[in-house]
Amino acid sequence: MRTIVDLPAEQVAALDAYTKAEGISRAEAVRRAVAAFVPRHGERHGSLRDHPAFGSSKGKAVDSVEQVRKLRAEWDHRP
């Protein structure tokens, strides 16, 4: 399969450094990244309930709607 992907300049520079160090093409680097990201056939991954952060706010007096607003407001103040 062929595809076109737009990457930020910082990622392109990091990708180029990686490909040079490994002596591989960009295409091979992307294939490796996809292989590492996509679960292998037959493998089962644990539930999100197994993640240590799951339920970390349980029992706290937190207004979830207000919490989401605060988090989204952080996105408006990017450097």
PyRosetta script that sets phi, psi and omega in degrees:
from pyrosetta import init, pose_from_sequence

init()
pose = pose_from_sequence("MRTIVDLPAEQVAALDAYTKAEGISRAEAVRRAVAAFVPRHGERHGSLRDHPAFGSSKGKAVDSVEQVRKLRAEWDHRP")
pose.set_psi(1, 140.4)
pose.set_omega(1, 174.5)
pose.set_phi(2, -109.5)
pose.set_psi(2, 147.2)
pose.set_omega(2, 178.2)
pose.set_phi(3, -151.0)
pose.set_psi(3, 160.9)
pose.set_omega(3, 176.2)
pose.set_phi(4, -117.9)
pose.set_psi(4, 130.5)
pose.set_omega(4, -178.9)
pose.set_phi(5, -130.6)
pose.set_psi(5, 130.9)
pose.set_omega(5, 174.6)
pose.set_phi(6, -91.8)
pose.set_psi(6, 125.2)
pose.set_omega(6, 179.1)
pose.set_phi(7, -120.1)
pose.set_psi(7, 146.6)
pose.set_omega(7, 174.3)
pose.set_phi(8, -65.0)
pose.set_psi(8, 155.8)
pose.set_omega(8, -177.2)
pose.set_phi(9, -55.4)
pose.set_psi(9, -36.6)
pose.set_omega(9, -179.1)
pose.set_phi(10, -64.3)
pose.set_psi(10, -39.4)
pose.set_omega(10, 179.1)
pose.set_phi(11, -70.6)
pose.set_psi(11, -36.9)
pose.set_omega(11, 177.3)
pose.set_phi(12, -63.4)
pose.set_psi(12, -42.7)
pose.set_omega(12, 179.1)
pose.set_phi(13, -63.7)
pose.set_psi(13, -43.0)
pose.set_omega(13, 178.3)
pose.set_phi(14, -65.0)
pose.set_psi(14, -40.6)
pose.set_omega(14, 178.2)
pose.set_phi(15, -63.4)
pose.set_psi(15, -43.6)
pose.set_omega(15, 178.4)
pose.set_phi(16, -62.3)
pose.set_psi(16, -40.8)
pose.set_omega(16, 178.3)
pose.set_phi(17, -63.7)
pose.set_psi(17, -42.0)
pose.set_omega(17, 179.2)
pose.set_phi(18, -64.0)
pose.set_psi(18, -46.1)
pose.set_omega(18, -177.9)
pose.set_phi(19, -64.9)
pose.set_psi(19, -35.7)
pose.set_omega(19, 178.4)
pose.set_phi(20, -67.3)
pose.set_psi(20, -44.7)
pose.set_omega(20, -179.1)
pose.set_phi(21, -65.1)
pose.set_psi(21, -35.7)
pose.set_omega(21, -177.8)
pose.set_phi(22, -89.4)
pose.set_psi(22, -14.2)
pose.set_omega(22, -177.8)
pose.set_phi(23, 67.8)
pose.set_psi(23, 39.9)
pose.set_omega(23, -178.1)
pose.set_phi(24, -128.4)
pose.set_psi(24, 167.6)
pose.set_omega(24, 177.7)
pose.set_phi(25, -80.9)
pose.set_psi(25, 164.8)
pose.set_omega(25, 174.5)
pose.set_phi(26, -60.2)
pose.set_psi(26, -41.5)
pose.set_omega(26, -179.0)
pose.set_phi(27, -58.7)
pose.set_psi(27, -42.8)
pose.set_omega(27, 179.3)
pose.set_phi(28, -66.1)
pose.set_psi(28, -37.9)
pose.set_omega(28, 178.2)
pose.set_phi(29, -63.4)
pose.set_psi(29, -41.4)
pose.set_omega(29, 179.4)
pose.set_phi(30, -68.0)
pose.set_psi(30, -40.4)
pose.set_omega(30, 176.8)
pose.set_phi(31, -59.0)
pose.set_psi(31, -42.5)
pose.set_omega(31, 178.8)
pose.set_phi(32, -63.5)
pose.set_psi(32, -41.8)
pose.set_omega(32, -179.7)
pose.set_phi(33, -64.6)
pose.set_psi(33, -42.6)
pose.set_omega(33, 179.3)
pose.set_phi(34, -65.7)
pose.set_psi(34, -42.2)
pose.set_omega(34, 179.0)
pose.set_phi(35, -61.1)
pose.set_psi(35, -37.3)
pose.set_omega(35, 179.4)
pose.set_phi(36, -73.7)
pose.set_psi(36, -29.0)
pose.set_omega(36, -176.5)
pose.set_phi(37, -83.9)
pose.set_psi(37, -43.4)
pose.set_omega(37, -175.0)
pose.set_phi(38, -81.8)
pose.set_psi(38, 129.1)
pose.set_omega(38, 179.3)
pose.set_phi(39, -61.2)
pose.set_psi(39, 142.6)
pose.set_omega(39, 178.4)
pose.set_phi(40, -72.5)
pose.set_psi(40, 150.1)
pose.set_omega(40, -179.3)
pose.set_phi(41, -56.3)
pose.set_psi(41, 130.8)
pose.set_omega(41, 177.2)
pose.set_phi(42, 91.3)
pose.set_psi(42, -17.7)
pose.set_omega(42, 178.4)
pose.set_phi(43, -77.4)
pose.set_psi(43, 139.7)
pose.set_omega(43, 175.8)
pose.set_phi(44, -110.8)
pose.set_psi(44, 134.4)
pose.set_omega(44, 177.1)
pose.set_phi(45, -102.2)
pose.set_psi(45, 148.9)
pose.set_omega(45, -179.2)
pose.set_phi(46, -64.4)
pose.set_psi(46, 162.0)
pose.set_omega(46, 177.9)
pose.set_phi(47, -70.2)
pose.set_psi(47, 156.3)
pose.set_omega(47, 174.5)
pose.set_phi(48, -62.0)
pose.set_psi(48, -22.6)
pose.set_omega(48, 177.9)
pose.set_phi(49, -63.4)
pose.set_psi(49, -20.8)
pose.set_omega(49, 178.8)
pose.set_phi(50, -82.4)
pose.set_psi(50, -11.4)
pose.set_omega(50, -178.9)
pose.set_phi(51, -71.8)
pose.set_psi(51, 138.3)
pose.set_omega(51, -177.0)
pose.set_phi(52, -60.7)
pose.set_psi(52, -23.6)
pose.set_omega(52, -179.1)
pose.set_phi(53, -84.2)
pose.set_psi(53, -13.4)
pose.set_omega(53, -177.4)
pose.set_phi(54, -62.7)
pose.set_psi(54, 126.3)
pose.set_omega(54, 178.6)
pose.set_phi(55, 76.2)
pose.set_psi(55, 13.1)
pose.set_omega(55, -175.9)
pose.set_phi(56, -66.3)
pose.set_psi(56, -20.1)
pose.set_omega(56, 178.6)
pose.set_phi(57, -101.0)
pose.set_psi(57, 4.1)
pose.set_omega(57, 180.0)
pose.set_phi(58, -61.8)
pose.set_psi(58, 133.3)
pose.set_omega(58, 179.3)
pose.set_phi(59, 87.9)
pose.set_psi(59, -6.2)
pose.set_omega(59, 178.3)
pose.set_phi(60, -93.5)
pose.set_psi(60, 145.7)
pose.set_omega(60, 178.4)
pose.set_phi(61, -81.8)
pose.set_psi(61, 80.0)
pose.set_omega(61, -177.3)
pose.set_phi(62, -122.2)
pose.set_psi(62, 128.9)
pose.set_omega(62, 173.7)
pose.set_phi(63, -82.4)
pose.set_psi(63, 108.8)
pose.set_omega(63, -173.5)
pose.set_phi(64, -61.8)
pose.set_psi(64, -36.5)
pose.set_omega(64, 179.7)
pose.set_phi(65, -64.8)
pose.set_psi(65, -44.4)
pose.set_omega(65, 178.6)
pose.set_phi(66, -64.8)
pose.set_psi(66, -38.4)
pose.set_omega(66, 178.6)
pose.set_phi(67, -61.9)
pose.set_psi(67, -42.9)
pose.set_omega(67, 178.5)
pose.set_phi(68, -64.5)
pose.set_psi(68, -40.6)
pose.set_omega(68, 177.5)
pose.set_phi(69, -60.5)
pose.set_psi(69, -42.3)
pose.set_omega(69, 179.0)
pose.set_phi(70, -63.9)
pose.set_psi(70, -43.6)
pose.set_omega(70, 179.9)
pose.set_phi(71, -64.0)
pose.set_psi(71, -42.7)
pose.set_omega(71, 179.5)
pose.set_phi(72, -67.2)
pose.set_psi(72, -32.7)
pose.set_omega(72, 178.1)
pose.set_phi(73, -64.1)
pose.set_psi(73, -31.8)
pose.set_omega(73, 177.7)
pose.set_phi(74, -61.5)
pose.set_psi(74, -33.3)
pose.set_omega(74, -179.4)
pose.set_phi(75, -65.5)
pose.set_psi(75, -25.8)
pose.set_omega(75, -179.8)
pose.set_phi(76, -78.0)
pose.set_psi(76, -10.8)
pose.set_omega(76, -176.4)
pose.set_phi(77, -116.9)
pose.set_psi(77, 47.4)
pose.set_omega(77, 178.7)
pose.set_phi(78, -73.9)
pose.set_psi(78, 148.0)
pose.set_omega(78, 177.9)
pose.set_phi(79, -68.4)
pose.dump_pdb("model.pdb")
